[in-house]
Amino acid sequence: MPHFMLFRRRRPLKPHQKLVQFVWPKGGWARALRYYGKRLLRLSGSPHSIASGFAVGVGLAMTPFLGFHYLLCFVAAFLVRGNVLAAVLGTSIGNPLTFPLIWFGTFETGSLILGWFGRRPEPIDFDHLAHKLLTDSWREIWPILEPMLIGAIPIALVLGAVSYVLVYIAAMGFQSSRRERFAVRRRTLHGHHHRH
């Protein structure tokens, strides 16, 4: 049996099973989030590069540029000298579960800001918003895209700043405890070697 067959499922998941697993991961959300956090903190790089990469990813996930998030996060991570993989993990904050909230939140925030300048767009229900975003051309959806882009800026800045601070603190703690563990192990090995 080829070795790659060992790691494949006996029966591939059907589309609806994939959806169920996405909405409710096998070990529950707590376990999935712990795994996600570990993947992030185990990335190589300084706490600043991991945190800044993650922060730009989160910020970009708020923008309505569907299909371009990953491409943009490579560029943005490079510009802020952030960790690219951390940026990709940050961007995955935007996913089919969170997009409804993000799109509606950015549209409403942008509408509010435009309203201050006397340009408040027509209200729109979410189904109509999602349908237009996913099917119409950019020129056709500009009246929707403009408030979403404007609304994305303050939300991206706030969430980006919060996630930077949280990830920076977590990465600092994780890396210092890992250094301590290595030091203890080295001292133990060194002492053991001397006794012999």
Secondary structure, 3 states (H helix, E strand, C coil): CCHHHHCCCCCCCCHHHHHHHHHCCCCHHHHHHHHHHHHHHCCCCCHHHHHHHHHHHHHHHCCCCCCCHHHHHHHHHHHCCCCHHHHHHHHCCCCCCCHHHHHHHHHHHHHHHHHHCCCCCCCCCHHHHHHHHHHCCCCCCHHHHHHHHHHHHHHHHHHHHHHHHHHHHHHHHHHHHHHHHHHHHHHHHHHHHHHC
